[in-house]
Amino acid sequence: MTIQSLKSKTIKGLVWSSIDKIGVLIISFLIGLMLARMLMPSDYGLVGMLAIFLTISNLLIESGFSSALIQKHTPTNEDYSTIFYFNLVVSIVFYLILYFTAPLIATFYNTPQLTPITRVLSLNIFLNAFTLVQQTKLIINLDFKTQAKISVLSVLISGSLALYAAYLGYGVWALVIQILSATLVKTLLLFYFNKWLPDWVFSIPSLKQLFRFSSNVLVAGISSGFVNNIYSILIGKYYNAKDLGYYTGSRQYPEYLAGPIGSTLLGVTYPVLVSLKNDRDSMVLVFSRLVRLTVFFVMPVLTLFALLSEPFTRLILTEKWMPLVSLIQWMCFARLLGPICSINMIILNVIGRSDLFLKVELSKLPITIVALVITIPFGLKAIVIGHFVTMVITFFITTYYSGKLFGFGALRQMHEMKTVVIATIIMTAGVFACNYFVTSDFFKLLVGGCSGVSFFLLAAFAMKIEEIKDFKELVLKILPSKND
C-alpha cells in the first residue's frame, strides 16, 4: 500500500471516526449533564467504587487479544473463533467470582448496598465478551463508518434509558442501567452490521501464538488499570461515596473532551502504523504527525475547559457540584499529557515490543502509590495535584523508548509542541481579557468559549502551524459539498 493510499484511507477513517467520537461526545456530554443535575455525587461514587473490579475483569477477559489480532494483520477465522470462545468462557468465570465476592466488596467499603449493585453491574463483563472480536474485525478492516453508527446508537439509547430511570427516582441504578444497556445495544448492533458468526472450532496452537504477544499487553493492561483505579479504591475506602463522586466527576468531564480526540486519532492510525512497521522511516513520520495532531487538538480544548470550569459547574451542574472546580482544573492539566503518553506506548506494540510496553507500564505503579501515600491525608485537591505530578513523570518514562528506538524522545516531542503551547497561551490571555468585565456565568461561557476558539485559531494561522491544514481538510471532508 502506497503512502498516498494510506493517507487517503487515514483521512477517510478520520472523517468517520470524528463523526463517531463527536457524535458520542455530544450525546454523552449532554446526557451526562442532565444526569448530574438529577443524581447526587454519591451515586457516581458508588459506581466508582466498583470500577477497578470491572476494569481488571474485562482486561483479563480481553487478555490483549485485540492488539494481538491487529498486530498479526491477517488473522484467520480460526483465530477469531478461538478468541471468541475463550473470552466467553473466561467472562462467565469472572462474573461468578464477582457475584459471590460481592458481599466482601461491600464490607471492604462499609457500604451494604454495593452487594446487589456489584451483582447486577458485573453482567457487563459477560456482555463485553461478545464485542471484542466483532469490534476488532471492524478496526482491521478500517470500517470506521460502521463503528460510528454503532457507537452513536448505543450511547443514545442507553442514555435515554438512564435519564428515564433517573426521572423515576432510581438513583444509582440509572447509572447501572446506562452501562448495561450501552453494552447490550452495542453487542446486538455489532452482530447485525458485522454479519460474522464464529465457527465451531477452538485452536490451542492459535491461542498460544496470539497469547505470546498478548500476554505482555495483558499484564501491562492490568497494571495500567490498577494505576488508573487505585485512586477510586483509596478515596472510596478512606473518604466516602460523595467525595469519590467529586473525584469521578473531575476525571469524567476532561475525559469527555480529551478521550474522544485521543481515541479517534489512535484508533484510525494504529492499523496504519502496523501496516508500516516494516518501513521504519514512514512509520516514524506518521508517529510524529500523530503526536503533533493530538497536541493541537487536546491542549487548547482542555485549557479552555479549565478556564471556564467555574461558570460551567455553577450554571450547568448546579451548586451541589461546586467542589469540582479546582479538581477539574488540575485534572485538565494532568489529562493534557495522557494522549501523548498513550501514543508513545502504542508505538511499542506496533513494532511488536510488548515486552517494553509491559516494562513501562509496571514502572508507573510505584510512582502512583508513593504519590497517593503522600497526598491522601491532605484531601481530594492534594490527591489530584499528586496525580498531575505523576503524569508529568509518566510522560518522561513513556517517551524514553521513543527516543532510544526512533530518535523521537521527550525533548524532541516538546519541541514539536512549542507553537501550540504559544497559541494556547495567547488563547488564555484572550479569554481572561474578554471575560474580565463579564459577571454572568452564561455570558462567561459564551464569550469565553467563542473568544478562546477564535484566539487559538488566529494564533495558529498567524504562526502557520502545520496541523491547521489537517484541521481544514478534516472540516471540509465532514461538511457536505455543494454537489451533495
C-alpha positions as CSV (number, residue, x, y, z in Angstrom):
1,M,0.0,0.0,0.0
2,T,1.4,3.4,-1.0
3,I,1.8,6.3,1.3
4,Q,-0.7,8.2,-0.7
5,S,-3.4,5.5,-0.5
6,L,-2.6,5.2,3.3
7,K,-3.1,8.9,3.6
8,S,-6.4,8.7,1.8
9,K,-7.6,5.8,4.0
10,T,-6.4,7.6,7.1
11,I,-8.3,10.8,6.2
12,K,-11.5,8.8,5.4
13,G,-11.1,7.0,8.7
14,L,-10.6,10.2,10.5
15,V,-13.8,11.6,9.0
16,W,-15.9,8.7,10.1
17,S,-14.1,8.3,13.4
18,S,-14.6,12.0,14.0
19,I,-18.3,11.7,13.3
20,D,-18.3,8.7,15.7
21,K,-16.4,10.5,18.5
22,I,-18.0,13.9,18.1
23,G,-21.5,12.3,18.0
24,V,-20.8,10.2,21.0
25,L,-19.1,13.2,22.8
26,I,-22.1,15.5,22.3
27,I,-24.7,12.9,23.2
28,S,-22.7,11.6,26.2
29,F,-21.9,15.1,27.4
30,L,-25.5,16.3,27.2
31,I,-26.9,13.2,28.9
32,G,-24.1,13.3,31.5
33,L,-25.0,16.9,32.3
34,M,-28.7,16.1,32.7
35,L,-27.9,13.0,34.8
36,A,-25.6,15.1,37.0
37,R,-28.4,17.5,37.7
38,M,-30.8,14.7,38.6
39,L,-28.4,12.4,40.6
40,M,-26.2,13.0,43.6
41,P,-22.4,12.9,43.8
42,S,-22.7,9.8,46.0
43,D,-24.5,7.9,43.2
44,Y,-21.4,8.3,41.0
45,G,-19.2,7.4,43.9
46,L,-21.0,4.0,44.4
47,V,-20.3,3.1,40.7
48,G,-16.8,4.4,41.0
49,M,-16.1,2.0,43.9
50,L,-16.6,-0.9,41.6
51,A,-14.5,0.5,38.7
52,I,-11.3,-1.4,39.4
53,F,-13.1,-4.8,39.7
54,L,-14.9,-4.4,36.4
55,T,-11.8,-2.9,34.7
56,I,-9.5,-5.7,35.8
57,S,-12.0,-8.4,34.9
58,N,-12.6,-7.0,31.4
59,L,-8.8,-6.8,30.9
60,L,-8.4,-10.5,31.9
61,I,-11.1,-11.4,29.5
62,E,-9.7,-9.4,26.6
63,S,-6.2,-10.6,27.5
64,G,-4.6,-8.3,25.0
65,F,-6.0,-10.4,22.1
66,S,-7.4,-7.4,20.3
67,S,-4.0,-5.9,19.9
68,A,-2.6,-9.4,19.1
69,L,-5.1,-9.9,16.3
70,I,-4.5,-6.4,14.8
71,Q,-0.7,-6.8,15.1
72,K,-1.0,-10.2,13.2
73,H,-2.5,-8.1,10.4
74,T,-4.2,-11.1,8.6
75,P,-5.8,-13.3,11.3
76,T,-7.8,-16.3,10.2
77,N,-11.4,-17.2,11.1
78,E,-9.9,-19.9,13.3
79,D,-8.1,-17.2,15.2
80,Y,-11.2,-15.1,15.6
81,S,-13.4,-18.1,16.7
82,T,-10.8,-19.3,19.2
83,I,-10.6,-15.9,20.9
84,F,-14.4,-15.5,20.8
85,Y,-14.9,-18.8,22.8
86,F,-12.0,-18.1,25.1
87,N,-13.5,-14.7,26.0
88,L,-16.9,-16.2,26.6
89,V,-15.8,-18.9,29.0
90,V,-13.5,-16.5,30.9
91,S,-16.2,-13.9,31.2
92,I,-18.5,-16.4,32.9
93,V,-15.8,-17.4,35.4
94,F,-15.2,-13.8,36.3
95,Y,-18.8,-12.9,36.6
96,L,-19.3,-15.8,39.1
97,I,-16.3,-14.7,41.1
98,L,-17.7,-11.1,41.4
99,Y,-21.2,-12.4,42.1
100,F,-20.0,-14.5,45.1
101,T,-17.5,-11.9,46.4
102,A,-19.9,-9.0,46.2
103,P,-20.6,-9.1,50.0
104,L,-16.8,-8.9,50.6
105,I,-16.6,-5.8,48.4
106,A,-19.5,-4.2,50.2
107,T,-17.8,-5.0,53.5
108,F,-14.5,-3.5,52.3
109,Y,-16.1,-0.2,51.6
110,N,-18.6,-0.5,54.5
111,T,-21.4,0.1,52.1
112,P,-24.0,-2.7,52.1
113,Q,-25.9,-1.5,49.1
114,L,-22.9,-2.4,46.9
115,T,-23.8,-6.1,47.1
116,P,-26.7,-6.0,44.7
117,I,-25.1,-3.3,42.6
118,T,-22.0,-5.4,42.1
119,R,-24.0,-8.5,41.1
120,V,-26.0,-6.7,38.5
121,L,-23.3,-4.4,37.1
122,S,-20.9,-7.4,36.7
123,L,-23.2,-8.7,33.9
124,N,-21.4,-6.1,31.8
125,I,-18.4,-8.4,31.9
126,F,-20.3,-11.2,30.2
127,L,-21.8,-8.8,27.6
128,N,-18.4,-7.3,26.8
129,A,-17.1,-10.8,25.9
130,F,-19.3,-10.8,22.8
131,T,-17.9,-7.5,21.4
132,L,-14.1,-8.0,21.3
133,V,-13.8,-10.0,18.1
134,Q,-16.5,-8.1,16.3
135,Q,-15.0,-4.8,17.0
136,T,-11.5,-5.9,16.2
137,K,-12.7,-7.1,12.8
138,L,-14.0,-3.6,12.1
139,I,-10.7,-2.0,13.2
140,I,-8.6,-4.3,11.0
141,N,-10.9,-3.5,8.0
142,L,-10.7,0.2,8.8
143,D,-14.5,0.2,8.8
144,F,-15.0,3.3,10.9
145,K,-18.3,4.1,9.3
146,T,-20.0,1.1,10.9
147,Q,-18.3,1.8,14.2
148,A,-19.7,5.3,14.1
149,K,-23.3,4.1,13.6
150,I,-22.9,1.5,16.5
151,S,-21.4,3.9,18.9
152,V,-23.9,6.8,18.4
153,L,-26.9,4.5,18.6
154,S,-25.7,2.6,21.7
155,V,-24.9,5.9,23.6
156,L,-28.2,7.5,22.5
157,I,-30.4,4.5,23.5
158,S,-28.6,3.8,26.8
159,G,-28.5,7.5,27.8
160,S,-32.3,7.8,27.1
161,L,-33.0,4.8,29.4
162,A,-30.7,6.2,32.1
163,L,-32.5,9.6,32.0
164,Y,-35.9,7.9,32.3
165,A,-34.7,5.8,35.2
166,A,-33.2,8.9,36.9
167,Y,-36.5,10.8,36.4
168,L,-38.4,7.9,38.1
169,G,-36.1,8.2,41.1
170,Y,-33.9,5.1,40.7
171,G,-30.8,7.0,41.7
172,V,-27.6,5.0,41.3
173,W,-29.5,2.3,39.3
174,A,-29.9,4.8,36.5
175,L,-26.1,4.6,36.0
176,V,-26.2,0.8,36.2
177,I,-28.9,0.7,33.5
178,Q,-26.9,3.1,31.3
179,I,-23.8,1.0,31.5
180,L,-25.5,-2.4,30.9
181,S,-27.8,-1.1,28.1
182,A,-25.0,0.5,26.3
183,T,-23.0,-2.7,26.1
184,L,-26.1,-4.8,25.2
185,V,-27.1,-2.5,22.3
186,K,-23.5,-2.3,21.1
187,T,-23.3,-6.1,21.1
188,L,-26.6,-6.6,19.1
189,L,-25.6,-3.9,16.6
190,L,-22.1,-5.4,16.1
191,F,-23.6,-8.8,15.2
192,Y,-26.2,-7.1,13.0
193,F,-23.8,-5.0,11.0
194,N,-20.8,-7.3,11.0
195,K,-22.5,-10.4,9.7
196,W,-19.9,-12.6,11.4
197,L,-20.5,-15.7,13.5
198,P,-17.8,-17.9,15.0
199,D,-17.0,-21.3,13.5
200,W,-17.3,-24.4,15.7
201,V,-13.5,-24.5,16.2
202,F,-11.1,-23.9,19.0
203,S,-7.4,-24.0,18.2
204,I,-4.9,-24.3,21.1
205,P,-1.9,-23.5,18.8
206,S,-3.7,-20.3,17.6
207,L,-4.4,-19.3,21.2
208,K,-0.8,-19.9,22.2
209,Q,0.5,-18.0,19.2
210,L,-1.6,-15.0,19.9
211,F,-1.0,-15.2,23.7
212,R,2.7,-14.9,23.2
213,F,2.2,-11.3,22.1
214,S,-0.9,-10.5,24.1
215,S,0.4,-11.8,27.5
216,N,2.7,-8.7,27.9
217,V,-0.1,-6.4,26.8
218,L,-2.4,-8.2,29.4
219,V,-0.1,-7.7,32.3
220,A,0.6,-4.1,31.2
221,G,-3.2,-3.5,30.9
222,I,-3.8,-4.9,34.4
223,S,-1.0,-2.7,35.8
224,S,-2.5,0.4,34.0
225,G,-6.0,-0.5,35.1
226,F,-4.8,-0.8,38.7
227,V,-2.9,2.5,38.5
228,N,-5.9,4.3,37.0
229,N,-8.4,2.9,39.6
230,I,-6.3,2.8,42.8
231,Y,-7.4,6.4,43.4
232,S,-11.0,5.3,43.4
233,I,-10.3,2.4,45.8
234,L,-8.5,4.5,48.4
235,I,-10.8,7.5,48.1
236,G,-13.8,5.2,48.5
237,K,-12.2,3.5,51.4
238,Y,-10.8,6.4,53.4
239,Y,-13.3,9.1,52.4
240,N,-16.9,8.4,51.3
241,A,-19.1,7.9,48.3
242,K,-19.8,11.6,48.0
243,D,-16.1,12.5,47.8
244,L,-15.5,9.7,45.4
245,G,-18.3,11.2,43.3
246,Y,-16.5,14.5,43.2
247,Y,-13.3,12.8,42.2
248,T,-15.1,10.7,39.5
249,G,-16.6,13.9,38.1
250,S,-13.3,15.7,38.0
251,R,-11.9,12.9,35.8
252,Q,-15.1,12.4,33.8
253,Y,-15.5,15.9,32.2
254,P,-11.9,16.3,31.0
255,E,-12.2,12.7,29.7
256,Y,-15.3,13.7,27.7
257,L,-13.2,16.2,25.9
258,A,-9.7,14.6,25.6
259,G,-10.8,11.0,25.4
260,P,-12.6,11.1,22.0
261,I,-9.8,13.1,20.4
262,G,-7.1,10.7,21.5
263,S,-9.0,7.6,20.8
264,T,-10.1,8.9,17.3
265,L,-6.5,9.6,16.2
266,L,-5.1,6.4,17.8
267,G,-8.0,4.2,16.5
268,V,-7.5,5.4,12.9
269,T,-3.7,5.4,12.8
270,Y,-2.9,2.2,14.8
271,P,-3.8,-0.2,11.9
272,V,-2.0,2.2,9.5
273,L,1.1,2.2,11.7
274,V,1.0,-1.6,11.9
275,S,0.9,-1.8,8.1
276,L,4.1,0.4,8.0
277,K,6.0,-1.4,10.7
278,N,8.5,-2.8,8.1
279,D,9.0,0.7,6.7
280,R,10.5,2.4,9.8
281,D,11.0,5.9,8.3
282,S,7.4,6.1,7.1
283,M,6.2,4.8,10.4
284,V,8.1,7.4,12.4
285,L,6.8,10.1,10.1
286,V,3.2,9.1,10.9
287,F,4.1,8.7,14.6
288,S,5.5,12.3,14.8
289,R,2.5,13.7,12.9
290,L,0.2,11.9,15.3
291,V,1.8,13.5,18.3
292,R,1.5,17.0,16.8
293,L,-2.1,16.5,15.8
294,T,-3.0,15.2,19.2
295,V,-1.4,18.2,21.0
296,F,-3.0,20.6,18.5
297,F,-6.5,19.4,19.4
298,V,-6.1,18.3,23.1
299,M,-4.1,21.2,24.6
300,P,-6.4,24.2,23.7
301,V,-9.6,22.2,24.4
302,L,-8.6,21.2,27.9
303,T,-7.0,24.5,28.7
304,L,-10.2,26.3,27.7
305,F,-12.3,24.0,29.8
306,A,-10.1,24.6,32.8
307,L,-10.5,28.3,32.3
308,L,-14.3,28.1,32.2
309,S,-14.8,25.3,34.8
310,E,-16.2,27.6,37.4
311,P,-19.1,29.1,35.4
312,F,-19.7,25.7,33.8
313,T,-20.1,23.9,37.1
314,R,-22.3,26.6,38.8
315,L,-24.5,27.1,35.8
316,I,-24.8,23.6,34.3
317,L,-24.2,21.2,37.2
318,T,-25.6,23.4,40.0
319,E,-24.2,24.4,43.3
320,K,-24.0,20.9,44.7
321,W,-21.1,20.2,42.4
322,M,-19.0,23.3,43.1
323,P,-16.2,21.4,45.0
324,L,-15.4,20.0,41.5
325,V,-14.0,23.3,40.2
326,S,-10.4,23.2,41.5
327,L,-10.3,19.4,40.9
328,I,-11.4,19.8,37.3
329,Q,-8.7,22.5,36.7
330,W,-5.9,20.3,38.0
331,M,-7.2,17.2,36.2
332,C,-7.4,19.1,32.9
333,F,-3.7,19.8,33.2
334,A,-2.9,16.2,34.1
335,R,-5.0,14.9,31.2
336,L,-3.1,17.1,28.7
337,L,-0.2,14.5,28.7
338,G,-2.4,11.4,28.8
339,P,-2.9,11.1,25.0
340,I,0.7,11.7,24.3
341,C,1.7,9.0,26.8
342,S,-0.7,6.6,25.1
343,I,0.8,7.3,21.7
344,N,4.3,6.5,22.9
345,M,3.0,3.3,24.5
346,I,1.1,2.2,21.4
347,I,4.1,2.6,19.1
348,L,5.9,-0.2,21.1
349,N,3.0,-2.6,20.4
350,V,3.2,-1.6,16.7
351,I,6.7,-2.9,16.4
352,G,5.9,-6.0,18.4
353,R,7.8,-4.9,21.6
354,S,5.0,-5.7,24.0
355,D,7.9,-6.6,26.5
356,L,8.9,-2.9,26.6
357,F,5.2,-1.9,26.8
358,L,4.9,-4.0,29.9
359,K,8.2,-2.7,31.4
360,V,7.0,0.9,31.0
361,E,3.5,0.2,32.5
362,L,5.0,-1.6,35.5
363,S,7.3,1.4,36.2
364,K,4.3,3.7,36.7
365,L,2.9,1.6,39.6
366,P,5.3,2.6,42.4
367,I,5.2,6.2,41.4
368,T,1.4,6.3,41.7
369,I,1.5,4.5,45.1
370,V,4.1,6.9,46.5
371,A,2.1,9.9,45.3
372,L,-1.1,8.5,46.9
373,V,0.6,7.7,50.2
374,I,1.9,11.3,50.4
375,T,-1.3,13.1,49.3
376,I,-4.2,11.1,50.6
377,P,-4.1,12.5,54.2
378,F,-4.4,16.1,52.8
379,G,-7.7,15.8,50.9
380,L,-9.0,15.5,47.3
381,K,-7.2,18.5,45.9
382,A,-3.9,17.3,47.1
383,I,-4.6,13.8,45.6
384,V,-5.4,15.4,42.2
385,I,-2.3,17.6,42.3
386,G,-0.3,14.4,43.1
387,H,-1.9,12.8,40.0
388,F,-0.8,15.8,37.9
389,V,2.8,15.3,39.1
390,T,2.8,11.6,38.4
391,M,1.5,12.3,34.8
392,V,4.5,14.6,34.2
393,I,6.9,11.9,35.4
394,T,5.0,9.3,33.3
395,F,5.5,11.5,30.2
396,F,9.3,11.2,30.5
397,I,9.1,7.5,31.2
398,T,6.9,6.7,28.2
399,T,9.0,8.8,25.8
400,Y,12.3,7.2,26.9
401,Y,12.0,4.3,24.4
402,S,10.6,6.5,21.7
403,G,13.9,8.4,21.9
404,K,16.0,5.3,22.1
405,L,14.3,3.4,19.2
406,F,13.2,6.2,16.9
407,G,15.1,9.3,18.0
408,F,11.9,11.0,18.9
409,G,12.1,11.3,22.7
410,A,10.8,13.8,25.3
411,L,12.8,16.8,24.2
412,R,12.1,16.5,20.6
413,Q,8.4,15.9,21.3
414,M,8.3,19.0,23.5
415,H,10.0,21.0,20.7
416,E,7.2,19.8,18.3
417,M,4.6,21.2,20.8
418,K,6.0,24.7,21.2
419,T,3.9,26.5,18.7
420,V,0.7,25.0,20.0
421,V,1.8,26.0,23.6
422,I,2.3,29.6,22.4
423,A,-1.1,29.6,20.7
424,T,-2.7,28.2,23.8
425,I,-1.1,30.9,26.0
426,I,-2.4,33.6,23.6
427,M,-5.8,32.0,23.8
428,T,-5.6,32.0,27.6
429,A,-4.8,35.7,27.7
430,G,-7.6,36.5,25.3
431,V,-10.2,34.6,27.4
432,F,-9.1,36.5,30.6
433,A,-9.3,39.8,28.8
434,C,-12.7,39.2,27.2
435,N,-14.2,37.8,30.5
436,Y,-12.7,40.4,32.8
437,F,-15.8,42.6,32.9
438,V,-18.4,39.8,32.4
439,T,-20.3,38.7,35.6
440,S,-23.0,36.4,34.3
441,D,-22.0,32.7,34.2
442,F,-23.9,32.2,31.0
443,F,-22.0,35.0,29.2
444,K,-18.7,33.9,30.7
445,L,-19.2,30.5,29.0
446,L,-20.5,32.1,25.7
447,V,-17.9,34.9,25.5
448,G,-15.1,32.8,26.9
449,G,-15.8,29.9,24.6
450,C,-16.1,31.9,21.4
451,S,-13.1,34.1,22.2
452,G,-11.0,31.1,23.2
453,V,-11.6,29.3,19.9
454,S,-11.1,32.5,17.9
455,F,-7.8,33.5,19.6
456,F,-6.4,30.0,19.2
457,L,-7.2,29.6,15.6
458,L,-6.0,33.1,14.7
459,A,-2.7,32.4,16.5
460,A,-2.4,29.0,14.7
461,F,-2.9,30.7,11.3
462,A,-0.5,33.5,12.2
463,M,2.2,31.1,13.2
464,K,1.4,28.8,10.2
465,I,1.1,25.7,12.4
466,E,1.2,22.8,10.1
467,E,-1.7,21.0,11.7
468,I,-4.1,23.8,10.8
469,K,-4.1,22.4,7.2
470,D,-5.1,18.9,8.6
471,F,-7.9,20.6,10.6
472,K,-9.2,22.5,7.5
473,E,-9.1,19.3,5.4
474,L,-10.9,17.3,8.1
475,V,-13.6,20.0,8.4
476,L,-14.1,20.2,4.6
477,K,-14.4,16.3,4.5
478,I,-17.0,16.4,7.2
479,L,-19.1,19.3,5.8
480,P,-21.3,18.5,2.8
481,S,-20.1,19.7,-0.5
482,K,-22.2,21.9,-2.9
483,N,-22.7,18.8,-5.1
484,D,-24.2,16.7,-2.3
